[in-house]
Amino acid sequence: MWQLRTPRERVVILILATMLLAVLYGGLMLSVAPARERLQGRVAVLRMQAGVMEQQALALERLRAMPRPPASRSDLGALVRAQIDVAGMSHGLTKLDMPDPNQVTVAFENLDFADWLAWVADMDAQQVRLAACRIDAQAMPGVVNVTASLQRVAP
């Protein structure tokens, strides 16, 4: 069928086909532009979150490298306070109460969740167990408010 066309018709068909492709390509680009802008904004947020996660990973490595103090049978409040200081979580501590000699209640604000988990594991190694806990997520990813009750394990 292409062979039956005159050279002039072939040129006209090629020009029209090229123009049609250009219009279709332009329409496609216009319809994709808003999604592209939206995704570029998300990329910036994801990069920020990745940076925060890298900082948390470095902090976790630093905490794991710290020597663990030996288990203590002394004052539970002093032990808990010392472990909070060793973990570098003093900045978030808002409450430390001792309802009885074998129980401590603590509250933290704006604490990295990874730091909290590492601290609870450290307390477990000190024979102090988590009895009750409430964790509230904050607006920033990985940041929480915590209220917890810890108890010394009976020997």
MOURSUL-V739014 format. One record per helix or strand of 2 or more residues. SS is the DSSP state (hx for helix, st for strand). FROM is the first residue (numbers start at 1). TO is the last residue. Records with the same first field share a line. If there is no record, write none. Layout:
# MOURSUL-V739014
SS: FROM-TO / FROM-TO
This chain:
# MOURSUL-V739014
hx: 2-4 / 7-65 / 76-86 / 90-92 / 113-125
st: 93-100 / 103-112 / 128-137 / 143-152
